[in-house]
Amino acid sequence: MDLFSHSWTALRTAVAELADEDFARPSGCTGWLVRDLVCHLVIDAQDVLITLVTPTDAEPTRDAVTYWEVADTSPAGDDPLDALIVRLAAAYEEPWLLKFHLDDVGSAAGRAAGLADPALRVGTRDVVLTAGDYLSAYVLEWTLHHLDLIAHLPGAAEPPAESLAGSRLMLEEIAGAAFPASWSDKDALLVGTGRRAPADAERAELGDLAAKLPFVIG
C-alpha cells in the first residue's frame, strides 16, 4: 500500500512539474504525446476510485501479478480507445486544465487507496482480487507510465528506486524468469516490456529469455 502511494505521488509530481511545452512532446507510448498520456492517467485514477468502491463477496480470481493481461505485441496507438484518449486530451486545450484534473482526481484516488482495507475484495475488468493486490498491481502501471512520461524529457525526475525495484520483481514473476543481475531496474523494465529494443550484447545476456520478449502489460 505504501509503495502504491509512493509511486503514484512521484508520478503526479512529475506531471505537476511539466512545462506547458512538454505536453506537446512525444511520450514513451506509441502514438501518444505527453498530454495524451496524462489524460490516460486521469482515467486510470478514475478506475482506481471506482474499483475501490466496488466490493464483492466473491472469491479472488487474480492477484497482483496475474491481474495483468500479457501480450507479445506493443500497441500501435491506433486502437479505438487509444484514439479516443487522443481526442479527449486535445479537448482540454490548455495544459493547466489537464494538470488540475489529474491533481483533483489523482489526489482523491490516493486518499481512497490510503483508506482501503487491503483484505477487501473488489471487482474490476470481470475479475476479483483484494484491494491490496489491486493497488500492488498498479505500482507497475504507475512506474511504467512514469518512464513513458519522461522518455523524451531529459533531466526529468525518474520513478522512485523502490518503485523500479518492485516493478522489476513483478515483471520477472510475469516473465517467469529473471533479467540479468547486471541490468538496472529501469533497463529491465524498458527492454522487458518492449519500450526499448535490446542491444546485441544485451540480447546475448538474455539468453533464451530474448525469444520471449516483449511482455506487453495491459
Secondary structure by P-SEA (a helix, b strand, c coil): caaaaaaaaaaaaaaaaccccccccccccccccaaaaaaaaaaaaaaaaaaaaccccccccccccccbbbbccccccccaaaaaaaaaaaaaccaaaaaaaaaaaaaaaaaaaaaccccbbbbcccccccaaaaaaaaaaaaaaaaaaaaccccccccccaaaaaaaaaaaaaaacccccccccaaaaaaaaaccccccaaaaaaacccccccccccc
